[in-house]
Amino acid sequence: MYAIGEKPGIGSYRDESGHTITLNDPDDALPPCSRCGRFQTTTWTRVP
Ligand SMILES: [Zn+2]
């Protein structure tokens, strides 16, 4: 699992609530989940 601010590379990631995001650039950092709210701690898991 990855925390906000990590740069795990291109791919899709899902949080505990099932929301998904996609990083399109190897230099992109994982953001807070926009749907959970910016002040919530979000842990992202890579989607296969
Ligand atoms: Zn979320």
mmCIF file of the protein (N, C-alpha, C, O) and its ligand, coordinates in Angstrom:
data_MODEL
# 
_entry.id   MODEL 
# 
loop_
_entity.id 
_entity.type 
_entity.pdbx_number_of_molecules 
1 polymer     1 
2 non-polymer 1 
# 
_entity_poly.entity_id                      1 
_entity_poly.type                           'polypeptide(L)' 
_entity_poly.nstd_linkage                   no 
_entity_poly.nstd_monomer                   no 
_entity_poly.pdbx_seq_one_letter_code       MYAIGEKPGIGSYRDESGHTITLNDPDDALPPCSRCGRFQTTTWTRVP 
_entity_poly.pdbx_seq_one_letter_code_can   MYAIGEKPGIGSYRDESGHTITLNDPDDALPPCSRCGRFQTTTWTRVP 
_entity_poly.pdbx_strand_id                 A 
# 
loop_
_entity_poly_seq.entity_id 
_entity_poly_seq.num 
_entity_poly_seq.mon_id 
_entity_poly_seq.hetero 
1 1  MET n 
1 2  TYR n 
1 3  ALA n 
1 4  ILE n 
1 5  GLY n 
1 6  GLU n 
1 7  LYS n 
1 8  PRO n 
1 9  GLY n 
1 10 ILE n 
1 11 GLY n 
1 12 SER n 
1 13 TYR n 
1 14 ARG n 
1 15 ASP n 
1 16 GLU n 
1 17 SER n 
1 18 GLY n 
1 19 HIS n 
1 20 THR n 
1 21 ILE n 
1 22 THR n 
1 23 LEU n 
1 24 ASN n 
1 25 ASP n 
1 26 PRO n 
1 27 ASP n 
1 28 ASP n 
1 29 ALA n 
1 30 LEU n 
1 31 PRO n 
1 32 PRO n 
1 33 CYS n 
1 34 SER n 
1 35 ARG n 
1 36 CYS n 
1 37 GLY n 
1 38 ARG n 
1 39 PHE n 
1 40 GLN n 
1 41 THR n 
1 42 THR n 
1 43 THR n 
1 44 TRP n 
1 45 THR n 
1 46 ARG n 
1 47 VAL n 
1 48 PRO n 
# 
loop_
_struct_asym.id 
_struct_asym.entity_id 
A 1 
B 2 
# 
loop_
_chem_comp.id 
_chem_comp.type 
_chem_comp.mon_nstd_flag 
ALA 'L-peptide linking' y 
ARG 'L-peptide linking' y 
ASN 'L-peptide linking' y 
ASP 'L-peptide linking' y 
CYS 'L-peptide linking' y 
GLN 'L-peptide linking' y 
GLU 'L-peptide linking' y 
GLY 'peptide linking'   y 
HIS 'L-peptide linking' y 
ILE 'L-peptide linking' y 
LEU 'L-peptide linking' y 
LYS 'L-peptide linking' y 
MET 'L-peptide linking' y 
PHE 'L-peptide linking' y 
PRO 'L-peptide linking' y 
SER 'L-peptide linking' y 
THR 'L-peptide linking' y 
TRP 'L-peptide linking' y 
TYR 'L-peptide linking' y 
VAL 'L-peptide linking' y 
ZN  non-polymer         . 
# 
_pdbx_entity_nonpoly.entity_id   2 
_pdbx_entity_nonpoly.name        ? 
_pdbx_entity_nonpoly.comp_id     ZN 
# 
_pdbx_nonpoly_scheme.asym_id         B 
_pdbx_nonpoly_scheme.entity_id       2 
_pdbx_nonpoly_scheme.mon_id          ZN 
_pdbx_nonpoly_scheme.ndb_seq_num     1 
_pdbx_nonpoly_scheme.pdb_seq_num     101 
_pdbx_nonpoly_scheme.auth_seq_num    101 
_pdbx_nonpoly_scheme.pdb_mon_id      ZN 
_pdbx_nonpoly_scheme.auth_mon_id     ZN 
_pdbx_nonpoly_scheme.pdb_strand_id   A 
_pdbx_nonpoly_scheme.pdb_ins_code    . 
# 
loop_
_atom_site.group_PDB 
_atom_site.id 
_atom_site.type_symbol 
_atom_site.label_atom_id 
_atom_site.label_alt_id 
_atom_site.label_comp_id 
_atom_site.label_asym_id 
_atom_site.label_entity_id 
_atom_site.label_seq_id 
_atom_site.pdbx_PDB_ins_code 
_atom_site.Cartn_x 
_atom_site.Cartn_y 
_atom_site.Cartn_z 
_atom_site.occupancy 
_atom_site.B_iso_or_equiv 
_atom_site.pdbx_formal_charge 
_atom_site.auth_seq_id 
_atom_site.auth_comp_id 
_atom_site.auth_asym_id 
_atom_site.auth_atom_id 
_atom_site.pdbx_PDB_model_num 
ATOM   1   N  N  . MET A 1 1  ? 0.862   -1.193 0.000   1.00 0.00 ? 1   MET A N  1 
ATOM   2   C  CA . MET A 1 1  ? 0.000   0.000  0.000   1.00 0.00 ? 1   MET A CA 1 
ATOM   3   C  C  . MET A 1 1  ? 0.893   1.237  0.000   1.00 0.00 ? 1   MET A C  1 
ATOM   4   O  O  . MET A 1 1  ? 2.054   1.204  0.407   1.00 0.00 ? 1   MET A O  1 
ATOM   5   N  N  . TYR A 1 2  ? 0.303   2.317  -0.471  1.00 0.00 ? 2   TYR A N  1 
ATOM   6   C  CA . TYR A 1 2  ? 1.069   3.548  -0.623  1.00 0.00 ? 2   TYR A CA 1 
ATOM   7   C  C  . TYR A 1 2  ? 0.362   4.702  0.072   1.00 0.00 ? 2   TYR A C  1 
ATOM   8   O  O  . TYR A 1 2  ? -0.866  4.753  0.138   1.00 0.00 ? 2   TYR A O  1 
ATOM   9   N  N  . ALA A 1 3  ? 1.158   5.619  0.584   1.00 0.00 ? 3   ALA A N  1 
ATOM   10  C  CA . ALA A 1 3  ? 0.614   6.792  1.272   1.00 0.00 ? 3   ALA A CA 1 
ATOM   11  C  C  . ALA A 1 3  ? 0.572   7.977  0.319   1.00 0.00 ? 3   ALA A C  1 
ATOM   12  O  O  . ALA A 1 3  ? 1.211   7.970  -0.733  1.00 0.00 ? 3   ALA A O  1 
ATOM   13  N  N  . ILE A 1 4  ? -0.188  8.992  0.702   1.00 0.00 ? 4   ILE A N  1 
ATOM   14  C  CA . ILE A 1 4  ? -0.234  10.238 -0.052  1.00 0.00 ? 4   ILE A CA 1 
ATOM   15  C  C  . ILE A 1 4  ? 1.177   10.797 -0.181  1.00 0.00 ? 4   ILE A C  1 
ATOM   16  O  O  . ILE A 1 4  ? 1.928   10.837 0.793   1.00 0.00 ? 4   ILE A O  1 
ATOM   17  N  N  . GLY A 1 5  ? 1.529   11.223 -1.377  1.00 0.00 ? 5   GLY A N  1 
ATOM   18  C  CA . GLY A 1 5  ? 2.829   11.829 -1.602  1.00 0.00 ? 5   GLY A CA 1 
ATOM   19  C  C  . GLY A 1 5  ? 3.861   10.871 -2.157  1.00 0.00 ? 5   GLY A C  1 
ATOM   20  O  O  . GLY A 1 5  ? 4.910   11.298 -2.641  1.00 0.00 ? 5   GLY A O  1 
ATOM   21  N  N  . GLU A 1 6  ? 3.574   9.567  -2.092  1.00 0.00 ? 6   GLU A N  1 
ATOM   22  C  CA . GLU A 1 6  ? 4.507   8.608  -2.695  1.00 0.00 ? 6   GLU A CA 1 
ATOM   23  C  C  . GLU A 1 6  ? 4.355   8.624  -4.212  1.00 0.00 ? 6   GLU A C  1 
ATOM   24  O  O  . GLU A 1 6  ? 3.321   9.019  -4.752  1.00 0.00 ? 6   GLU A O  1 
ATOM   25  N  N  . LYS A 1 7  ? 5.415   8.183  -4.878  1.00 0.00 ? 7   LYS A N  1 
ATOM   26  C  CA . LYS A 1 7  ? 5.419   8.164  -6.347  1.00 0.00 ? 7   LYS A CA 1 
ATOM   27  C  C  . LYS A 1 7  ? 5.665   6.730  -6.817  1.00 0.00 ? 7   LYS A C  1 
ATOM   28  O  O  . LYS A 1 7  ? 6.771   6.377  -7.226  1.00 0.00 ? 7   LYS A O  1 
ATOM   29  N  N  . PRO A 1 8  ? 4.617   5.916  -6.751  1.00 0.00 ? 8   PRO A N  1 
ATOM   30  C  CA . PRO A 1 8  ? 4.793   4.488  -7.073  1.00 0.00 ? 8   PRO A CA 1 
ATOM   31  C  C  . PRO A 1 8  ? 4.795   4.193  -8.559  1.00 0.00 ? 8   PRO A C  1 
ATOM   32  O  O  . PRO A 1 8  ? 4.979   3.041  -8.951  1.00 0.00 ? 8   PRO A O  1 
ATOM   33  N  N  . GLY A 1 9  ? 4.595   5.201  -9.397  1.00 0.00 ? 9   GLY A N  1 
ATOM   34  C  CA . GLY A 1 9  ? 4.687   4.980  -10.833 1.00 0.00 ? 9   GLY A CA 1 
ATOM   35  C  C  . GLY A 1 9  ? 3.334   4.968  -11.529 1.00 0.00 ? 9   GLY A C  1 
ATOM   36  O  O  . GLY A 1 9  ? 2.279   5.083  -10.905 1.00 0.00 ? 9   GLY A O  1 
ATOM   37  N  N  . ILE A 1 10 ? 3.408   4.822  -12.853 1.00 0.00 ? 10  ILE A N  1 
ATOM   38  C  CA . ILE A 1 10 ? 2.195   4.831  -13.662 1.00 0.00 ? 10  ILE A CA 1 
ATOM   39  C  C  . ILE A 1 10 ? 1.312   3.642  -13.292 1.00 0.00 ? 10  ILE A C  1 
ATOM   40  O  O  . ILE A 1 10 ? 1.797   2.526  -13.103 1.00 0.00 ? 10  ILE A O  1 
ATOM   41  N  N  . GLY A 1 11 ? 0.015   3.898  -13.194 1.00 0.00 ? 11  GLY A N  1 
ATOM   42  C  CA . GLY A 1 11 ? -0.920  2.820  -12.898 1.00 0.00 ? 11  GLY A CA 1 
ATOM   43  C  C  . GLY A 1 11 ? -2.162  3.341  -12.218 1.00 0.00 ? 11  GLY A C  1 
ATOM   44  O  O  . GLY A 1 11 ? -2.295  4.538  -11.967 1.00 0.00 ? 11  GLY A O  1 
ATOM   45  N  N  . SER A 1 12 ? -3.070  2.433  -11.923 1.00 0.00 ? 12  SER A N  1 
ATOM   46  C  CA . SER A 1 12 ? -4.304  2.782  -11.238 1.00 0.00 ? 12  SER A CA 1 
ATOM   47  C  C  . SER A 1 12 ? -4.230  2.346  -9.785  1.00 0.00 ? 12  SER A C  1 
ATOM   48  O  O  . SER A 1 12 ? -3.639  1.318  -9.455  1.00 0.00 ? 12  SER A O  1 
ATOM   49  N  N  . TYR A 1 13 ? -4.846  3.154  -8.921  1.00 0.00 ? 13  TYR A N  1 
ATOM   50  C  CA . TYR A 1 13 ? -4.791  2.905  -7.482  1.00 0.00 ? 13  TYR A CA 1 
ATOM   51  C  C  . TYR A 1 13 ? -6.181  3.079  -6.886  1.00 0.00 ? 13  TYR A C  1 
ATOM   52  O  O  . TYR A 1 13 ? -6.982  3.882  -7.366  1.00 0.00 ? 13  TYR A O  1 
ATOM   53  N  N  . ARG A 1 14 ? -6.455  2.317  -5.835  1.00 0.00 ? 14  ARG A N  1 
ATOM   54  C  CA . ARG A 1 14 ? -7.777  2.325  -5.213  1.00 0.00 ? 14  ARG A CA 1 
ATOM   55  C  C  . ARG A 1 14 ? -7.604  2.545  -3.722  1.00 0.00 ? 14  ARG A C  1 
ATOM   56  O  O  . ARG A 1 14 ? -6.677  2.017  -3.107  1.00 0.00 ? 14  ARG A O  1 
ATOM   57  N  N  . ASP A 1 15 ? -8.515  3.340  -3.142  1.00 0.00 ? 15  ASP A N  1 
ATOM   58  C  CA . ASP A 1 15 ? -8.440  3.561  -1.692  1.00 0.00 ? 15  ASP A CA 1 
ATOM   59  C  C  . ASP A 1 15 ? -9.389  2.624  -0.947  1.00 0.00 ? 15  ASP A C  1 
ATOM   60  O  O  . ASP A 1 15 ? -10.036 1.768  -1.551  1.00 0.00 ? 15  ASP A O  1 
ATOM   61  N  N  . GLU A 1 16 ? -9.462  2.799  0.381   1.00 0.00 ? 16  GLU A N  1 
ATOM   62  C  CA . GLU A 1 16 ? -10.261 1.882  1.199   1.00 0.00 ? 16  GLU A CA 1 
ATOM   63  C  C  . GLU A 1 16 ? -11.747 1.951  0.860   1.00 0.00 ? 16  GLU A C  1 
ATOM   64  O  O  . GLU A 1 16 ? -12.490 1.007  1.126   1.00 0.00 ? 16  GLU A O  1 
ATOM   65  N  N  . SER A 1 17 ? -12.183 3.071  0.271   1.00 0.00 ? 17  SER A N  1 
ATOM   66  C  CA . SER A 1 17 ? -13.597 3.242  -0.035  1.00 0.00 ? 17  SER A CA 1 
ATOM   67  C  C  . SER A 1 17 ? -13.938 2.826  -1.462  1.00 0.00 ? 17  SER A C  1 
ATOM   68  O  O  . SER A 1 17 ? -15.085 2.949  -1.892  1.00 0.00 ? 17  SER A O  1 
ATOM   69  N  N  . GLY A 1 18 ? -12.953 2.340  -2.185  1.00 0.00 ? 18  GLY A N  1 
ATOM   70  C  CA . GLY A 1 18 ? -13.206 1.865  -3.537  1.00 0.00 ? 18  GLY A CA 1 
ATOM   71  C  C  . GLY A 1 18 ? -13.063 2.916  -4.608  1.00 0.00 ? 18  GLY A C  1 
ATOM   72  O  O  . GLY A 1 18 ? -13.327 2.644  -5.779  1.00 0.00 ? 18  GLY A O  1 
ATOM   73  N  N  . HIS A 1 19 ? -12.650 4.112  -4.234  1.00 0.00 ? 19  HIS A N  1 
ATOM   74  C  CA . HIS A 1 19 ? -12.409 5.154  -5.230  1.00 0.00 ? 19  HIS A CA 1 
ATOM   75  C  C  . HIS A 1 19 ? -11.096 4.874  -5.942  1.00 0.00 ? 19  HIS A C  1 
ATOM   76  O  O  . HIS A 1 19 ? -10.135 4.418  -5.323  1.00 0.00 ? 19  HIS A O  1 
ATOM   77  N  N  . THR A 1 20 ? -11.053 5.142  -7.223  1.00 0.00 ? 20  THR A N  1 
ATOM   78  C  CA . THR A 1 20 ? -9.837  4.870  -7.986  1.00 0.00 ? 20  THR A CA 1 
ATOM   79  C  C  . THR A 1 20 ? -9.304  6.144  -8.627  1.00 0.00 ? 20  THR A C  1 
ATOM   80  O  O  . THR A 1 20 ? -10.050 7.065  -8.959  1.00 0.00 ? 20  THR A O  1 
ATOM   81  N  N  . ILE A 1 21 ? -7.993  6.159  -8.786  1.00 0.00 ? 21  ILE A N  1 
ATOM   82  C  CA . ILE A 1 21 ? -7.325  7.221  -9.523  1.00 0.00 ? 21  ILE A CA 1 
ATOM   83  C  C  . ILE A 1 21 ? -6.296  6.568  -10.441 1.00 0.00 ? 21  ILE A C  1 
ATOM   84  O  O  . ILE A 1 21 ? -5.941  5.403  -10.263 1.00 0.00 ? 21  ILE A O  1 
ATOM   85  N  N  . THR A 1 22 ? -5.830  7.322  -11.411 1.00 0.00 ? 22  THR A N  1 
ATOM   86  C  CA . THR A 1 22 ? -4.795  6.834  -12.308 1.00 0.00 ? 22  THR A CA 1 
ATOM   87  C  C  . THR A 1 22 ? -3.665  7.847  -12.355 1.00 0.00 ? 22  THR A C  1 
ATOM   88  O  O  . THR A 1 22 ? -3.888  9.041  -12.553 1.00 0.00 ? 22  THR A O  1 
ATOM   89  N  N  . LEU A 1 23 ? -2.452  7.353  -12.171 1.00 0.00 ? 23  LEU A N  1 
ATOM   90  C  CA . LEU A 1 23 ? -1.271  8.197  -12.364 1.00 0.00 ? 23  LEU A CA 1 
ATOM   91  C  C  . LEU A 1 23 ? -0.750  7.943  -13.777 1.00 0.00 ? 23  LEU A C  1 
ATOM   92  O  O  . LEU A 1 23 ? -0.534  6.800  -14.181 1.00 0.00 ? 23  LEU A O  1 
ATOM   93  N  N  . ASN A 1 24 ? -0.555  9.020  -14.507 1.00 0.00 ? 24  ASN A N  1 
ATOM   94  C  CA . ASN A 1 24 ? -0.139  8.910  -15.909 1.00 0.00 ? 24  ASN A CA 1 
ATOM   95  C  C  . ASN A 1 24 ? 1.329   9.230  -16.131 1.00 0.00 ? 24  ASN A C  1 
ATOM   96  O  O  . ASN A 1 24 ? 1.841   9.095  -17.243 1.00 0.00 ? 24  ASN A O  1 
ATOM   97  N  N  . ASP A 1 25 ? 2.000   9.652  -15.078 1.00 0.00 ? 25  ASP A N  1 
ATOM   98  C  CA . ASP A 1 25 ? 3.393   10.065 -15.217 1.00 0.00 ? 25  ASP A CA 1 
ATOM   99  C  C  . ASP A 1 25 ? 4.192   9.460  -14.065 1.00 0.00 ? 25  ASP A C  1 
ATOM   100 O  O  . ASP A 1 25 ? 3.715   9.452  -12.930 1.00 0.00 ? 25  ASP A O  1 
ATOM   101 N  N  . PRO A 1 26 ? 5.384   8.957  -14.330 1.00 0.00 ? 26  PRO A N  1 
ATOM   102 C  CA . PRO A 1 26 ? 6.194   8.344  -13.261 1.00 0.00 ? 26  PRO A CA 1 
ATOM   103 C  C  . PRO A 1 26 ? 6.552   9.319  -12.146 1.00 0.00 ? 26  PRO A C  1 
ATOM   104 O  O  . PRO A 1 26 ? 6.898   8.899  -11.042 1.00 0.00 ? 26  PRO A O  1 
ATOM   105 N  N  . ASP A 1 27 ? 6.471   10.619 -12.426 1.00 0.00 ? 27  ASP A N  1 
ATOM   106 C  CA . ASP A 1 27 ? 6.806   11.624 -11.419 1.00 0.00 ? 27  ASP A CA 1 
ATOM   107 C  C  . ASP A 1 27 ? 5.583   12.124 -10.664 1.00 0.00 ? 27  ASP A C  1 
ATOM   108 O  O  . ASP A 1 27 ? 5.707   12.972 -9.780  1.00 0.00 ? 27  ASP A O  1 
ATOM   109 N  N  . ASP A 1 28 ? 4.385   11.602 -11.005 1.00 0.00 ? 28  ASP A N  1 
ATOM   110 C  CA . ASP A 1 28 ? 3.187   12.015 -10.288 1.00 0.00 ? 28  ASP A CA 1 
ATOM   111 C  C  . ASP A 1 28 ? 3.178   11.437 -8.875  1.00 0.00 ? 28  ASP A C  1 
ATOM   112 O  O  . ASP A 1 28 ? 3.531   10.276 -8.667  1.00 0.00 ? 28  ASP A O  1 
ATOM   113 N  N  . ALA A 1 29 ? 2.774   12.253 -7.915  1.00 0.00 ? 29  ALA A N  1 
ATOM   114 C  CA . ALA A 1 29 ? 2.639   11.778 -6.535  1.00 0.00 ? 29  ALA A CA 1 
ATOM   115 C  C  . ALA A 1 29 ? 1.172   11.459 -6.259  1.00 0.00 ? 29  ALA A C  1 
ATOM   116 O  O  . ALA A 1 29 ? 0.273   12.095 -6.811  1.00 0.00 ? 29  ALA A O  1 
ATOM   117 N  N  . LEU A 1 30 ? 0.942   10.475 -5.405  1.00 0.00 ? 30  LEU A N  1 
ATOM   118 C  CA . LEU A 1 30 ? -0.426  10.127 -5.025  1.00 0.00 ? 30  LEU A CA 1 
ATOM   119 C  C  . LEU A 1 30 ? -1.054  11.276 -4.251  1.00 0.00 ? 30  LEU A C  1 
ATOM   120 O  O  . LEU A 1 30 ? -0.460  11.770 -3.293  1.00 0.00 ? 30  LEU A O  1 
ATOM   121 N  N  . PRO A 1 31 ? -2.243  11.707 -4.651  1.00 0.00 ? 31  PRO A N  1 
ATOM   122 C  CA . PRO A 1 31 ? -2.931  12.812 -3.970  1.00 0.00 ? 31  PRO A CA 1 
ATOM   123 C  C  . PRO A 1 31 ? -3.854  12.276 -2.884  1.00 0.00 ? 31  PRO A C  1 
ATOM   124 O  O  . PRO A 1 31 ? -4.094  11.071 -2.811  1.00 0.00 ? 31  PRO A O  1 
ATOM   125 N  N  . PRO A 1 32 ? -4.377  13.173 -2.033  1.00 0.00 ? 32  PRO A N  1 
ATOM   126 C  CA . PRO A 1 32 ? -5.488  12.768 -1.181  1.00 0.00 ? 32  PRO A CA 1 
ATOM   127 C  C  . PRO A 1 32 ? -6.681  12.414 -2.075  1.00 0.00 ? 32  PRO A C  1 
ATOM   128 O  O  . PRO A 1 32 ? -6.801  12.949 -3.178  1.00 0.00 ? 32  PRO A O  1 
ATOM   129 N  N  . CYS A 1 33 ? -7.550  11.535 -1.622  1.00 0.00 ? 33  CYS A N  1 
ATOM   130 C  CA . CYS A 1 33 ? -8.719  11.184 -2.425  1.00 0.00 ? 33  CYS A CA 1 
ATOM   131 C  C  . CYS A 1 33 ? -9.671  12.374 -2.477  1.00 0.00 ? 33  CYS A C  1 
ATOM   132 O  O  . CYS A 1 33 ? -10.091 12.883 -1.438  1.00 0.00 ? 33  CYS A O  1 
ATOM   133 N  N  . SER A 1 34 ? -10.012 12.819 -3.693  1.00 0.00 ? 34  SER A N  1 
ATOM   134 C  CA . SER A 1 34 ? -10.868 14.005 -3.827  1.00 0.00 ? 34  SER A CA 1 
ATOM   135 C  C  . SER A 1 34 ? -12.282 13.732 -3.345  1.00 0.00 ? 34  SER A C  1 
ATOM   136 O  O  . SER A 1 34 ? -12.986 14.657 -2.941  1.00 0.00 ? 34  SER A O  1 
ATOM   137 N  N  . ARG A 1 35 ? -12.709 12.467 -3.383  1.00 0.00 ? 35  ARG A N  1 
ATOM   138 C  CA . ARG A 1 35 ? -14.068 12.151 -2.971  1.00 0.00 ? 35  ARG A CA 1 
ATOM   139 C  C  . ARG A 1 35 ? -14.168 11.885 -1.475  1.00 0.00 ? 35  ARG A C  1 
ATOM   140 O  O  . ARG A 1 35 ? -15.223 12.108 -0.882  1.00 0.00 ? 35  ARG A O  1 
ATOM   141 N  N  . CYS A 1 36 ? -13.084 11.409 -0.852  1.00 0.00 ? 36  CYS A N  1 
ATOM   142 C  CA . CYS A 1 36 ? -13.099 11.206 0.600   1.00 0.00 ? 36  CYS A CA 1 
ATOM   143 C  C  . CYS A 1 36 ? -12.871 12.521 1.335   1.00 0.00 ? 36  CYS A C  1 
ATOM   144 O  O  . CYS A 1 36 ? -13.286 12.666 2.485   1.00 0.00 ? 36  CYS A O  1 
ATOM   145 N  N  . GLY A 1 37 ? -12.226 13.470 0.691   1.00 0.00 ? 37  GLY A N  1 
ATOM   146 C  CA . GLY A 1 37 ? -11.934 14.736 1.354   1.00 0.00 ? 37  GLY A CA 1 
ATOM   147 C  C  . GLY A 1 37 ? -10.455 14.876 1.606   1.00 0.00 ? 37  GLY A C  1 
ATOM   148 O  O  . GLY A 1 37 ? -9.772  13.910 1.945   1.00 0.00 ? 37  GLY A O  1 
ATOM   149 N  N  . ARG A 1 38 ? -9.966  16.091 1.438   1.00 0.00 ? 38  ARG A N  1 
ATOM   150 C  CA . ARG A 1 38 ? -8.519  16.279 1.446   1.00 0.00 ? 38  ARG A CA 1 
ATOM   151 C  C  . ARG A 1 38 ? -7.882  16.042 2.802   1.00 0.00 ? 38  ARG A C  1 
ATOM   152 O  O  . ARG A 1 38 ? -6.679  15.796 2.883   1.00 0.00 ? 38  ARG A O  1 
ATOM   153 N  N  . PHE A 1 39 ? -8.677  16.113 3.882   1.00 0.00 ? 39  PHE A N  1 
ATOM   154 C  CA . PHE A 1 39 ? -8.080  15.968 5.206   1.00 0.00 ? 39  PHE A CA 1 
ATOM   155 C  C  . PHE A 1 39 ? -8.154  14.530 5.723   1.00 0.00 ? 39  PHE A C  1 
ATOM   156 O  O  . PHE A 1 39 ? -7.691  14.226 6.822   1.00 0.00 ? 39  PHE A O  1 
ATOM   157 N  N  . GLN A 1 40 ? -8.741  13.660 4.915   1.00 0.00 ? 40  GLN A N  1 
ATOM   158 C  CA . GLN A 1 40 ? -8.796  12.262 5.307   1.00 0.00 ? 40  GLN A CA 1 
ATOM   159 C  C  . GLN A 1 40 ? -7.494  11.576 4.933   1.00 0.00 ? 40  GLN A C  1 
ATOM   160 O  O  . GLN A 1 40 ? -6.913  11.837 3.880   1.00 0.00 ? 40  GLN A O  1 
ATOM   161 N  N  . THR A 1 41 ? -7.049  10.695 5.815   1.00 0.00 ? 41  THR A N  1 
ATOM   162 C  CA . THR A 1 41 ? -5.876  9.893  5.493   1.00 0.00 ? 41  THR A CA 1 
ATOM   163 C  C  . THR A 1 41 ? -6.282  8.840  4.470   1.00 0.00 ? 41  THR A C  1 
ATOM   164 O  O  . THR A 1 41 ? -7.205  8.057  4.695   1.00 0.00 ? 41  THR A O  1 
ATOM   165 N  N  . THR A 1 42 ? -5.587  8.835  3.362   1.00 0.00 ? 42  THR A N  1 
ATOM   166 C  CA . THR A 1 42 ? -5.896  7.900  2.287   1.00 0.00 ? 42  THR A CA 1 
ATOM   167 C  C  . THR A 1 42 ? -4.720  6.961  2.078   1.00 0.00 ? 42  THR A C  1 
ATOM   168 O  O  . THR A 1 42 ? -3.571  7.393  1.988   1.00 0.00 ? 42  THR A O  1 
ATOM   169 N  N  . THR A 1 43 ? -5.017  5.686  2.003   1.00 0.00 ? 43  THR A N  1 
ATOM   170 C  CA . THR A 1 43 ? -4.003  4.702  1.659   1.00 0.00 ? 43  THR A CA 1 
ATOM   171 C  C  . THR A 1 43 ? -4.399  4.073  0.330   1.00 0.00 ? 43  THR A C  1 
ATOM   172 O  O  . THR A 1 43 ? -5.501  3.546  0.181   1.00 0.00 ? 43  THR A O  1 
ATOM   173 N  N  . TRP A 1 44 ? -3.502  4.135  -0.614  1.00 0.00 ? 44  TRP A N  1 
ATOM   174 C  CA . TRP A 1 44 ? -3.777  3.646  -1.970  1.00 0.00 ? 44  TRP A CA 1 
ATOM   175 C  C  . TRP A 1 44 ? -3.167  2.262  -2.188  1.00 0.00 ? 44  TRP A C  1 
ATOM   176 O  O  . TRP A 1 44 ? -2.052  1.976  -1.752  1.00 0.00 ? 44  TRP A O  1 
ATOM   177 N  N  . THR A 1 45 ? -3.921  1.426  -2.866  1.00 0.00 ? 45  THR A N  1 
ATOM   178 C  CA . THR A 1 45 ? -3.460  0.105  -3.232  1.00 0.00 ? 45  THR A CA 1 
ATOM   179 C  C  . THR A 1 45 ? -3.466  -0.006 -4.748  1.00 0.00 ? 45  THR A C  1 
ATOM   180 O  O  . THR A 1 45 ? -4.420  0.417  -5.401  1.00 0.00 ? 45  THR A O  1 
ATOM   181 N  N  . ARG A 1 46 ? -2.414  -0.567 -5.305  1.00 0.00 ? 46  ARG A N  1 
ATOM   182 C  CA . ARG A 1 46 ? -2.341  -0.682 -6.760  1.00 0.00 ? 46  ARG A CA 1 
ATOM   183 C  C  . ARG A 1 46 ? -3.429  -1.633 -7.281  1.00 0.00 ? 46  ARG A C  1 
ATOM   184 O  O  . ARG A 1 46 ? -3.632  -2.720 -6.742  1.00 0.00 ? 46  ARG A O  1 
ATOM   185 N  N  . VAL A 1 47 ? -4.111  -1.203 -8.325  1.00 0.00 ? 47  VAL A N  1 
ATOM   186 C  CA . VAL A 1 47 ? -5.119  -2.043 -8.962  1.00 0.00 ? 47  VAL A CA 1 
ATOM   187 C  C  . VAL A 1 47 ? -4.431  -2.873 -10.057 1.00 0.00 ? 47  VAL A C  1 
ATOM   188 O  O  . VAL A 1 47 ? -3.770  -2.315 -10.933 1.00 0.00 ? 47  VAL A O  1 
ATOM   189 N  N  . PRO A 1 48 ? -4.582  -4.187 -10.009 1.00 0.00 ? 48  PRO A N  1 
ATOM   190 C  CA . PRO A 1 48 ? -3.937  -5.046 -10.992 1.00 0.00 ? 48  PRO A CA 1 
ATOM   191 C  C  . PRO A 1 48 ? -4.399  -4.730 -12.417 1.00 0.00 ? 48  PRO A C  1 
ATOM   192 O  O  . PRO A 1 48 ? -3.948  -5.369 -13.368 1.00 0.00 ? 48  PRO A O  1 
HETATM 193 ZN ZN . ZN  B 2 .  ? -11.866 7.861  -1.527  1.00 0.00 2 101 ZN  A ZN 1 
# 
